[in-house]
Amino acid sequence: MLRAWADQFEGHFDHLAGWYSELIARKHAQDAEALLVAVRTDLGPEAQVELHLWEVADGAEPR
């Protein structure tokens, strides 16, 4: 799941122009939320994991 998410970013995000599609940007953010839950579950409550979606304008605040 993590590899697919990273590949999505690599294939659809340009460091100068941003996302090629708003739809893909929204999907990327949704997938990140699912990954956050999975990573937190795998690592357990003793680990602190924050999500910073710098590549999505409304994702600047950590979750």
Secondary structure, DSSP 8 states (H G I E B T S, - for coil): -HHHHHHHHHHHEETTTEES-HHHHHHHHHHHHHHHHHHHHHH-TTS-----BTTSTTB-S--
